[in-house]
Amino acid sequence: MGGPHSGRQSPALPWTVRAKLAALAAVQRRDGSFRRRLFSLLDRPATANPRPDASGVSSADVTIDASRGLWARVFAPSAPAPAAHDAPLPVVVYFHGGGFVALSAASRPYDALCREICRALGAVVVSVDYRLAPRHRFPAAYDDGVAALRYLGASSALPGVPAAIDLSSCFLAGDSAGGNIAHHVAQRWAAAPTPPTSSPTVSLRVAGVILVQPFFGGEERTGAEVALDKACRSLSVAAADYYWREFLPEGATRDHAAAHVCGEDAEVAESFPPAMVVIGGFDLLKDWQAGYVEALRGKGKPVKVVEYPDAIHGFHTFPEIADTGKLVEELKLFVEEHRSERVP
């Protein structure tokens, strides 16, 4: 498997981004693992704020399942747009990246990103703090994603959300490992014989799934993995391999179904929702992402592909990169196209 990549050896990045990537590289070892104590100094949590900020977005933390320590941060616009004043708000369920082993819904980059998605889309964003590996290996993160949907399906309202929510316009979204989770949760939900909500009076419909540079893989080394391993410091082949070793069942290879989601053998339910896949030109995972797109299309599923030729893996967590703003606009267009209630 292989694909074209930029002729440049490395992307042009703002100095602030290069400094942040250098700090990230400093806490990672050559085998891809990282020094957790040092990493914790970089991963400073943001607190929820029930009072609307300057952009009119408030946030509150909610417990989904105390027995497993599962919670989510809910972002809500203070008031809907005038044209949509009486319309219920769509919901975006977001799964953060971090290789299944790091970061959280409270991590500052994800707090800021979900806040911006909420503001730009006029949607409620539920950022799920799923359990991390290696303490909680496959399938814990997927179980937590389904539990979050069950929680929403049984809810007529969410804490801190002043408006009604439209559970028939629920979108799953995530980046990197979170994109992987979004796919597998959407697949589980679509494959269930009946809508797996705990309330017979509430129906949750997954209207679409948004995968931003999803973390897929396999034992084979792709052309992009070989060519882009040293292109930037946001992700290396060694780090990707380390994340899979921590997350997959002990003894499993990267050809495990959780990682290898491409080809004719990929499991895609008949009712799998429309998808949007974001691919970056300097992302070493881009060949696996292209294979995923081919798998969905091979199953007859509608897929919108958004490509950013100069994007590194995780570009969207850096607001100073211009493509980040473009991505949020693409998310808005996708949600508007696929939500069940059109707002004039």
Order of alpha helices (4+ residues) and beta strands (2+ residues): alpha-alpha-beta-beta-beta-alpha-beta-alpha-beta-alpha-beta-alpha-alpha-beta-alpha-beta-alpha
